Amino acid sequence: MPTRKKFTLIDISTADMAFVASGATLEELFENAAAAMFYVMTGSEVKPEKEKKVEVAAPDIEGLMVDWLNELLFVFDTEKMLFSKFQVKIKKNGGCELSGTASGEVVTPEHKLKAYVKAATYHMLEVKKEKKRWKVQVVLDV
């Protein structure tokens, strides 16, 4: 059985970049969205050498997606780490909580950064389940 494409980049303007990611589960959706964002940022391979724990909470699933991606950008900015592997658990109880890990490595001159992503935004954000797969559309401020 052929594997499904995990994400598709969308060219929407010169100041923004967008992608659509999908996953069989909500957790896989969040993992693939993070992979898409870091793909936008770097054109080189990132080895999953170091692991960072990440925890975020939000009142709804859309807010959780934005907070998750922006927390990863915060770690990139403060610790100069790029990520390539993600593992998350999501709980819904009143609000939404995500706990997980992002694995990657510290940025080196060998990494060719293609774009500097400033933030994941709520603009055109859409998280939905279609048939048996989850999909998200995210616009990144670059």
C-alpha positions as CSV (number, residue, x, y, z in Angstrom):
1,M,0.0,0.0,0.0
2,P,1.5,3.4,-0.9
3,T,2.2,5.8,1.9
4,R,0.1,9.0,2.0
5,K,1.7,12.3,1.6
6,K,2.1,13.9,5.0
7,F,1.9,17.6,4.0
8,T,1.7,19.9,1.0
9,L,3.1,23.4,0.8
10,I,0.9,26.3,-0.4
11,D,2.3,29.5,-1.8
12,I,-0.1,32.3,-0.7
13,S,2.0,35.5,-0.6
14,T,5.6,36.7,-0.3
15,A,5.3,37.3,3.5
16,D,3.5,34.0,4.3
17,M,3.9,30.3,3.6
18,A,1.1,27.8,4.2
19,F,0.8,24.1,4.3
20,V,-1.8,21.4,4.6
21,A,-0.8,18.4,6.8
22,S,-2.8,15.2,7.5
23,G,-2.7,12.3,9.8
24,A,-4.6,9.1,10.7
25,T,-4.8,10.3,14.3
26,L,-4.9,13.7,15.9
27,E,-1.4,13.0,17.3
28,E,0.0,12.1,13.9
29,L,-1.6,15.3,12.5
30,F,0.3,17.4,15.1
31,E,3.5,15.6,14.4
32,N,3.2,16.0,10.6
33,A,2.4,19.7,11.0
34,A,5.6,20.2,13.0
35,A,7.5,18.3,10.3
36,A,6.0,20.6,7.6
37,M,7.0,23.7,9.5
38,F,10.6,22.6,9.9
39,Y,10.7,21.5,6.2
40,V,9.8,25.1,5.3
41,M,12.7,26.3,7.4
42,T,15.5,24.1,6.3
43,G,16.5,22.3,3.1
44,S,19.0,20.0,4.8
45,E,18.6,16.8,6.8
46,V,18.2,17.2,10.5
47,K,19.3,14.3,12.7
48,P,17.2,13.4,15.7
49,E,20.1,13.5,18.2
50,K,18.7,15.6,21.1
51,E,15.3,15.4,22.5
52,K,13.3,18.3,24.0
53,K,10.1,17.9,26.0
54,V,7.3,20.2,25.0
55,E,4.0,20.8,26.8
56,V,1.3,23.2,25.8
57,A,-2.4,23.7,26.6
58,A,-5.2,25.6,24.9
59,P,-9.0,26.0,25.1
60,D,-9.5,24.2,21.7
61,I,-7.7,22.1,19.1
62,E,-7.0,25.1,16.8
63,G,-5.3,27.0,19.6
64,L,-3.4,23.9,20.6
65,M,-2.0,23.6,17.1
66,V,-0.9,27.2,17.0
67,D,0.6,27.0,20.5
68,W,2.4,23.7,19.7
69,L,4.0,25.1,16.5
70,N,4.9,28.4,18.2
71,E,6.5,26.6,21.2
72,L,8.7,24.7,18.8
73,L,9.7,28.0,17.2
74,F,10.5,29.4,20.6
75,V,12.9,26.5,21.2
76,F,14.4,27.1,17.8
77,D,14.9,30.8,18.6
78,T,16.3,30.3,22.1
79,E,18.2,27.1,21.8
80,K,19.1,27.2,18.1
81,M,17.6,23.7,17.5
82,L,16.1,22.3,14.4
83,F,13.7,19.3,14.7
84,S,12.9,16.4,12.4
85,K,11.1,13.8,14.7
86,F,8.0,14.4,16.9
87,Q,6.0,12.4,19.3
88,V,2.9,13.8,21.0
89,K,0.0,12.8,23.2
90,I,-3.1,14.9,23.3
91,K,-5.7,15.0,26.1
92,K,-9.1,16.7,25.8
93,N,-10.8,17.5,29.2
94,G,-12.5,20.8,29.1
95,G,-9.6,22.2,27.1
96,C,-6.8,20.5,25.2
97,E,-3.4,19.5,26.5
98,L,-0.4,18.3,24.5
99,S,2.7,16.7,25.9
100,G,5.4,15.4,23.7
101,T,9.0,15.4,22.4
102,A,10.8,17.0,19.5
103,S,14.1,15.4,18.4
104,G,16.7,17.2,16.4
105,E,20.0,18.9,16.5
106,V,21.6,22.3,17.1
107,V,21.9,24.5,14.0
108,T,25.3,24.3,12.3
109,P,26.7,26.0,9.2
110,E,25.9,22.8,7.3
111,H,22.2,23.4,7.8
112,K,20.9,25.5,4.9
113,L,18.1,27.6,6.3
114,K,15.6,28.4,3.6
115,A,13.2,30.6,5.5
116,Y,12.9,32.2,8.9
117,V,9.5,31.4,10.3
118,K,8.4,34.0,12.8
119,A,5.1,32.4,13.9
120,A,2.3,30.0,13.1
121,T,-0.9,32.1,12.8
122,Y,-4.6,31.8,13.1
123,H,-5.1,33.2,9.6
124,M,-7.0,30.6,7.5
125,L,-6.3,28.0,10.2
126,E,-8.5,25.0,9.8
127,V,-8.4,21.7,11.7
128,K,-10.9,19.1,10.7
129,K,-11.5,15.4,10.3
130,E,-12.4,14.3,6.8
131,K,-13.6,10.7,6.5
132,K,-11.0,8.8,8.6
133,R,-8.1,11.3,8.4
134,W,-7.4,14.5,10.2
135,K,-6.3,17.6,8.2
136,V,-4.9,21.0,9.1
137,Q,-4.2,24.1,7.1
138,V,-1.6,26.4,8.7
139,V,-0.3,29.8,7.5
140,L,3.2,30.7,8.7
141,D,4.5,34.2,9.0
142,V,7.9,34.3,7.4
